[in-house]
């Protein structure tokens, strides 16, 4: 019986050469691949990156990251591009509509074989099951006919605290911010959506979301990216895989197996596409 390897892969951010190097040369052939989001932006070729992942078909799936959702909003005409964006190769591509349609049908969270994949993090009050349910609420909006109107309202830093009584767009803003932007939070569900530095830079009362005591996803392994200043962090119930590919760091893949000691890591060195000090 053929046993197929499963790997999670960190943030690509439009770096297809690094992806080719990793998948074609470093990983076992026909491995199943799970991407932790931010497929696009800041790198040299976001369009080709999207096409590669899409064309892997049933071998691959990706959750949505904050840069992916930003692209959807820019393509919808409801958000302005930023000066650091490198999205024009998608927006000007003849297959732009097809790429955008494929991207907005990606999940916000994915749960397989005891692994919960999200882009950024999970609020400590959420179970894996609740995370999937909340993600599916947003997925339904992104996949529906009113997706452009939804994206025109879903952005905002003030949606930084979870309350189960929230409803409508306020509820969805918090869900999107948690799953695609979270780094630090408090024990009572408040998110810091501005600090981007490493573990030693939390504001008073805040801590990394995965270090909050009694986190309700401690019984599963959360796989995420988003936090390049954190770097690779492997724990029995956490795999953080953003190792700064676009910044000239590495692109990381980690094998998804139950035994933490067997979770081998494969990395490729990446050319610097962005200057983190610019």
N, C-alpha and C positions, 0 to 999 in steps of 0.2 A: 504493500500500500504506500503510495506517494504521500509524504508529509510536506505540506507547503509551509514555508516560513512566513511569519507575519512581522512586519517592521513598522514602527512609527517614525516619521521624519519631521524634523524641525522646520522653522520658518524659511521659506524659499525667497520671498520678496523679489520675484522677477529675475532669478539667477539660473537660467536653464542649463548653462554649461556645468555648473556644480551638480545640478540634478542628474544630468547625463553621466557625469563621472561616477556619482554614487550608485545609481541604479544599474547602469550598464556594466560597470567594472568592479564594483565592490560588494554588491549584494547577490545572493543566490538567484539564479534565473527563475523567473515566474514567481518571485516573492509577492505576497499580498502587501500592499502599502497603504498606510494610513497617515495622512498629512494633518498637522495640527493648525493649519490655517495660515493667513497672510501669504498666499501664493503670489501676490502681486505687490508692485510699487517699490520705488527707490532703486531697484535693480535695472540692468540694461535691457531686458526683453521680457516684459510681463506677458505679452501676447503669446509668445512661444512657450513660456512656462505653463500658461493655462492650457494650451493645446496638448502639451505633453501629458499633463495629468489627466485631462479629459480623455485622451486617446488610449490611456491605459485601461479604459473600460472597467470591467468588473474586478480587475486586479486592485483598483485604487478607490479610495474615498478621501475626501477632505472636509473638515469642519470649516466654518467661516471664521475669519479673523477680522479685526477692526479695519485693516487696509482693504480687505475684500469688500466689506460693507460700504466703506468710503467709495470704492470704485463704483459699486452699484448706484449709489446716490449721485455721483458725478455723471454717470451714463444716463441716469434718469432726468438729469437737468435740474435737480433740486438741491445740489450742493456745489459750491465752487471748488475747483482744484486748488491745492496749495502749491507754493513755489517749489517745494521739494518733490512733488509728484512726478513720476515717470510713467504716466498712463496713456499717453497719446498714441502709442503703438497699438493699444487695444481700441481706443475710441475712434481711431482713423482706419481700422482694419475692415476689409470687406466682410469678414465674418463676425463683426462686433456684436450684432444682435444675437447670434448663436452662442457666442462666448458668454455674454451677459445672462442669457437664459439658462445656460448650463450652470453658471456660478450661483444664481439666485435659487437654484434648486438643491444646493448643498445643505447639509444639516448644520445646526449650531452646536449640537452635542451628539455623540455617538457612544453607544455602550455595547461592547462585545467581549465575551469571554472573561468577564471580571475587570475589564479596562474601560474607564470612562474618559473619552477624549473630548476636550474643549480647547479653545484657543488660549484663553488667559487663566481662568480659575473658576472656582465654585464657591459661592458664599457658604460659610460654615454651617448655617442653619438648614441647608438643602441636602436631602438624600439624593442618591443617584437617580432614583425613580422620579423624584420631584424635579430634578434638573432636566431630565428628558422631557417631562410634561411641559415645563415652562419653555424650553427650547422649541418644542413643537408648536406652541402658540405663535411664536415669532416666525417660524418656518412657514406656517400657513399664510401669514400676511405677505411674506416675501414671494411666495409662489402664486399668490392670487392676482386677480385682475387689477386691484388697487395698490399694487406694490410701490408705485411711484409716490402716491399720496402718503403711504405709510412711512417711506423713507424721508419724506419732507418734514416729518414730525418727530422722528425717533432719536435724534441726536440731542445731547445735552448733559453737561456735567452735574447739573443740580439733581438729576435722578441718581442719587448716590446712596440710598438707604432702602433696603427691602422691608416691605410690610405686606403680609399675605392679604390684607384688605385692599391693596392697590388694584385698580382695574383699568382697562383701556390702555391708552398710549403711555400713561405714567408707569403702569406695570411693565409694559414692554420695553420702555427705556431702561429700567433697572435691570431687566434680564439681559438685554444687549450689552449694557455696560459691564455687568458682572462676567458674562461669558467671554467677552472679547477685549476687555480693558483692565480687569482687576489685577492688582498686585498686592496692595496693602489694604487691610480693613480692621475694624474694631470688633470686639466680641459681640457688640449689639448691632451688627449688620451695616455699619457705615463704611463706605468705600472712599479711599483716597484715590482720585482719578487723575492726579497731577504728578505725583512723585514717580520718576522713572529710574531712579538709581538702584543700587544693590541693597542687600539685606541690612546694612548698617545705617541706612538713611531714612528709616521710618519716622514719621512725625509722632509726637507724644500721643500715646494711647493706641497707636496703630501697630500692626504686626503683619508679616506675610500671611496671606489667607490660609496657607497650608499649615501654619503653626498655631492657629487659633485652637485653644483647648476644646476637646470634645467635638471636633469637626465631624459632621454626620456622614461624610464620605470616607472616613478612616478605614472602613471595611472593604473598600475597593481601591484599585490603583488608578489615580488620576494622571492622565498624560496630557501635557500642555506645552505651549511655546510662549511667545509674546515678550518674554522678559530677558532680553539679551544681556543686560548688565548683571543678571543672576547667573547666567551661564548654565552649563550642564549640572543638573542636580538629580541624583538617582537615590531614591529611598524605596523601601518595600512597598509603600503606598503612594509614591509620587515619582513621575518621570518628567522633568522639565528639560526641554530639548532645544530651546532657542540658543544657539551658540554663535550668533552674529554673522551669519553667512554673508549678508550684504555689506557688512562693515569690514570685511576682510578677515573674518574669523573662520569658523568651520561650519559645514553642513553635517548634521548629526542624524544618524538612524539608530534606533534601539530595538532590539528584538523583543517582541511581545510574547512572553512565556510566563506562566504562573510563578515559577521559582525565581525570586529576585537575583539569586546568585548566577542564574543562567541568562540573564538579560544582557547579552553582549552588546557593545556599542561599536558602531562603525562610523568613521568620520573622514571627510575629505577637506583639505585646505581650500579656501576660496579667495579669489582675487578681490581686492577692495573696490567696491562699486560706489560706496558713499563714505564721506569723511564724517565721523561722528562728532568732530569738533567744528564742522563748518556751520 
